[in-house]
Amino acid sequence: DLDIKENHFSLVELTKILSLLPNLQSLTLPNILPFQSKRIETTKLISRYNRITKVIIDDDECELKHVHYLIHLFPRLQYLEIGIDENNLEEILRYLLSKAKSLFSLFLLNINYKVIENIQKLIKNENLIHDYTIEHIHGGLYLWW
């Protein structure tokens, strides 16, 4: 596990760190900042060689574009923990449940308990996943399938 407390580095520097840790499975970052680069060659290197299955972004509200980027960078991702704005919840969930093929566990920070019913309706109406569990834990939404 690699738990970085402060982001004072670029995506290139993060790539160098990850290349030194080829068997790293878990990455925790304080925010999404390193992933806001558009450097194609750097992102290809990260996505090709990393074995990361668990990503935690502690302190940001990720938008759909950030989620796209995370799924692209970490194609083996099984567990994702992020903060999102409830206004973007449906589109982000729809994307994650239909496009992130290896993902099977999700924790969304700061999600209101009342939102769970709406999420269950979305999952059922759009037939996104089957045989899942959803719970409100520690002020967030935990979903696994």
N, C-alpha and C positions, 0 to 999 in steps of 0.2 A: 504494500500500500504506500502511496505517495500522497501526503497531505501538505499542501502548500498553503501557508497562512496569509501571505501577502503577494500580490502580483506586481512585481516591478520588472517584468521581462516581456519580451515580444514572443510571437508565435515561433519565430526562428529559434530563439533560446529554449523555448519549451520543447521544440522538436529535438534539439540537441540533448536535453535532459532525458526525454523519452527514448532516444536511440541508445543511451547508456544503460537503460533499464528494459531490455527486450522482453522480459517475462513479467513485467508489471501488469497487474490485473485491476487495480483500483486507483483512481485519481480523484482527489478532492481539491477544489480550487475555491478561493473566496468570491470570485466573480467570473463573468464571461469574457472579460476584456481580451485575453490572449487569442481568442477565437474569432476576433472581428477583422482579421486580415483576409485579403483576397488572394494571397500568394498561392497559386495553384500548385506549383512544384513542391512547396512546403507541405501543403495539405495532403498531397498524394503520398509523400514520404510517411507522414504520420499514419494515414489510414492503411497503408500497405503493410507496415511492419509492427504495429502495436498489437498487443493481445489484451487490451483493456476491455473488461466486461462490466465494470462498475464506474460510473461517473457521478460525482456530487458537486454541484455548484451551489455554494452556501448562501450567497447574499445578492442575488440579482433576480429581476423579473425577466425571464427569457421571453423573447418574441418568437414567432414561428420561424423566422429566418435563422435564429440562433439554434433552434431545435433541428432544423434541416442540416445545418453545419455540423452539429454534434453527431448526428446519425451518420453523416458522411465520413467524418473523421474517425469514428469508432464503430466500424461495421460489426464488431462482435459484441456490442453492448447488450447486456442482459438486465442491468439495473440502472435506472436513471433517477436522480433526485435533483429537482430544480424548483425555483420559484417562478410562478407565472401570474400574470394579471388575469383575474377571472373573466374579463372581457374577451380574452384570447383563448380561453379554456377549450371550447368546443373544437376550434380549428386545430389546435395543438394536439388534443386527444385523438381526433380523427386521423391526423397525420401519423402520430406515433403508433396507433393501433392497426393501421393499415400498411405502413411502409417500413417500420423497424422490425424486420423479420426475426431477429434473435432476442429482442426485448421481451421480457416476461414479467417485469416488476417495475413499478413506477411509484415514486413518492413526490407529490406536489406540495410544496411549502405554502403555508398561509391560505389554505382553502377553507371557506366557510362551510360549516356542517350542512347548511341548507342546500348547498350545491350538489350534494351526493345524489339526491333524487333526480335532478336534471341530467347528471352524468349517466345514471342507470337507464334513463329513457333514451338518451343518445345512443348508448351501446346497443340497447335492444332494438330500437327503431331502425338503426343502420346496420344491424347485424355485424358489428365490428369484432367482437370476440365472444366466445362461449366459455362456460365453466370458469367463472372469475369470482374473486372476492374483492370487496371494496369496503374500506373502513376509514373512519375519521380518527386519526391518532396524532396526539401532540400538536394540534392545530393545523394539521395537513391531511391530505388525502393519500391513502395507501391503496394501490390497486395492483393485484397480481393475478395471473392467469396461467 
